[in-house]
Amino acid sequence: MVKLNEFDAFESSNEWVKLLTGMGTRGPIAAFEIRTEQTKPGLMAVNDKEDWVDFYARTTRKGETSKNASGAFHKYGWAIYQKRWSHGNYPRGGPHYRKILLQIDALDFYEQTTSPSRK
């Protein structure tokens, strides 16, 4: 994905695809857009850690609220079992996102297995 991003393959994609492909990593296992009436949408990215998720939200510029934030995306951490933001750092509008994130009790990962090839 990193090489495709270097060639602007995702330039016409939505802002979440651009964010994830521009991270320079293999990307999340899954990603979910989190919407509230009081905030701009945020993105919850699930990695291979069962107790944490990454959360991306726009920062606010002078005079902006969480509803019309237009700053750069910032990454925050959410502890699923402890029901808290990492190091107490949360995005503008964090209490509204938190109401949704509190509903996540656990993440379960299932490996897809393939049958052995026939000889």
C-alpha positions in Angstrom: 0.0 0.0 0.0 2.9 2.4 0.7 4.2 2.2 -2.8 0.7 2.8 -4.3 0.4 5.8 -2.1 3.8 7.2 -3.3 2.3 7.2 -6.8 -0.8 9.0 -5.7 -3.0 6.0 -6.5 -5.4 7.0 -3.8 -5.6 10.7 -4.5 -9.2 10.6 -5.6 -10.2 8.4 -2.6 -12.1 9.6 0.4 -10.3 11.1 3.4 -10.2 7.9 5.4 -8.5 5.9 2.6 -6.0 8.7 2.1 -5.3 8.7 5.9 -4.8 4.9 6.2 -2.7 4.6 3.1 -0.5 7.5 4.1 0.4 6.0 7.4 3.4 4.1 6.0 2.4 0.8 7.7 0.5 -2.2 6.6 -2.8 -0.6 7.8 -5.5 -1.8 10.1 -7.3 -5.1 10.1 -10.6 -3.2 10.0 -11.7 0.4 10.2 -15.1 1.9 11.2 -16.3 5.4 10.8 -17.8 6.8 14.1 -20.5 9.4 13.7 -22.2 11.6 16.2 -24.5 14.6 15.8 -22.2 16.8 17.7 -18.9 16.0 16.0 -17.2 15.4 12.7 -16.9 11.7 11.9 -13.9 9.9 13.5 -12.3 6.7 12.5 -11.7 3.7 14.7 -8.9 1.5 13.3 -8.6 -2.1 14.6 -5.1 -3.6 14.6 -3.8 -6.9 16.0 -4.1 -5.8 19.6 -7.2 -7.1 21.3 -7.2 -4.4 24.0 -6.6 -1.2 22.1 -7.9 0.5 19.0 -6.5 3.6 17.2 -8.9 6.5 16.8 -8.4 9.3 14.3 -10.2 12.6 14.4 -9.6 16.1 13.0 -8.0 18.7 15.2 -9.7 22.1 15.6 -8.4 25.4 14.4 -9.1 28.7 16.2 -12.8 29.3 16.5 -13.8 25.8 15.4 -15.9 23.3 17.3 -15.7 19.5 17.1 -18.7 19.7 14.6 -16.8 21.8 12.1 -13.2 20.8 12.8 -11.0 21.1 9.7 -7.5 20.7 11.1 -5.1 17.8 10.4 -6.0 14.3 11.5 -4.6 13.2 14.9 -4.2 9.7 16.3 -5.5 8.8 19.7 -5.7 5.5 21.6 -8.7 3.9 23.2 -8.3 1.1 25.8 -11.2 -1.3 25.3 -11.1 -3.2 28.6 -10.2 -0.1 30.7 -12.7 2.1 28.9 -10.4 5.1 28.7 -8.4 7.2 26.3 -4.7 6.6 26.2 -2.8 8.9 28.7 -6.0 10.9 29.1 -5.5 12.4 25.6 -8.7 12.6 23.6 -10.0 14.4 20.5 -12.2 17.5 20.6 -15.7 16.0 21.1 -14.1 13.1 23.0 -17.1 12.6 25.4 -19.4 12.1 22.4 -17.1 9.6 20.7 -16.6 7.9 24.1 -20.4 7.1 24.4 -20.0 5.0 21.3 -16.6 3.5 22.2 -17.9 2.4 25.6 -20.3 0.0 23.8 -17.3 -2.2 22.7 -16.8 -5.0 25.1 -14.1 -7.0 23.3 -12.5 -7.6 19.9 -12.4 -11.2 18.7 -10.0 -12.2 15.9 -10.6 -15.2 13.7 -8.0 -16.6 11.4 -9.0 -17.8 8.0 -7.6 -21.2 7.4 -7.2 -22.8 4.0 -7.5 -26.5 3.4 -4.2 -28.3 2.6 -3.5 -28.6 -1.1 -4.2 -31.9 -2.8 -1.3 -33.9 -4.2 
